[in-house]
Amino acid sequence: MARSQDRRPGYSRRAQYGIFTGYVVAILGVVAGVAVLVTSLVNPDAFSFARSAAAEAARPLGEAGAESRSTGQGVFAAIGAYFNAGRQNAELRREVEAARANAISMQSLRDENRRLKALLGIVEPQRQPVATVRLIGSTASSTRRFAIIDAGTSSGVRPGQPVRAASGLIGRVIEAGPGTARVLLVTDPDNVVPVKRARDGLTAFVQGASNGRIDIRLINQGVNPVKQGDVFVTSGSGGLYPPGIPVAVATEPHRDGATGHLAADPADNEFVIVEPAYSGEARALIEQIEKDGAKNAAGEP
């Protein structure tokens, strides 16, 4: 006998209670989802503990993925180098000659700079890195740009500290757990970095464009002197990023500045360096942020 298509519970109390319970659970789930969504929009830091816990749990998997990516890139690079050995050898010879000439020029400039500083009595403070860490994850196609590193408060990593690679700035730490930390990348729209042009000190700032590119905006509006290929480095303004770290290279000048690409792409760097904040004021601000976060976590006013 075919099963009846009538799904009404009839006079069965058990069936009626089951349907009623299902509706209540569904409504409570919708209300809880809306509450979580509103909270995340109003106060994004409210769930930082959950993000830190998730990052700690996913740390072994992220490290394994980073290791496999590095191995795979090395294999493909070796295959490509085998087929392009002749052309690459000629290019490398030309690059070595150019680098040798540049090294001689840079050495003379370095020696002259050292003598001038000695005459003026300028002493540069020694800056020791906080930690050398591995990038174990990052957002690939989101409007927000974050990365995860495999070091946290147990290694001295704190919110507000700059993160850089050998070729340039990566971003800054915004959340830190015991063994992992969350980095706000330079390409994120909420990350604004004060910069200056390397060759003449023209002041500007760099802001992420949500698509992996960055915008270079001039402080003084007017005739745009930015040219394709101009290199911009951190200026030290604001006391967070040390001066002189490469940030961006201008590629498409426009009226207010230029569109550019990063000097250091996180996708091309497996290991990065976490540095202390540049000035004492910035370090004091970081400590105050940590104290306020601890009070909020404890529910203190």
Secondary structure by P-SEA (a helix, b strand, c coil): ccccccccccccaaaaaaaaaaaaaaaaaaaaaaaaaaaaaaccccaaaaaaaaaaaaaaaaaaaaaaaaaaaaaaaaaaaaaaaaaaaaaaaaaaaaaaaaaaaaaaaaaaaaaaaaaacccccbbbbccccccccccccccbbbbbccccccccccccbbbbccccccbbbccccccbbbbbccccccbbbbbccccccccbbbbbccccbbbbbbccccccccccccccccccccccccccccccccccccccbbbbbbccccccccbbbbbccccaaaaaaaaaaaaaaaaaaaccc
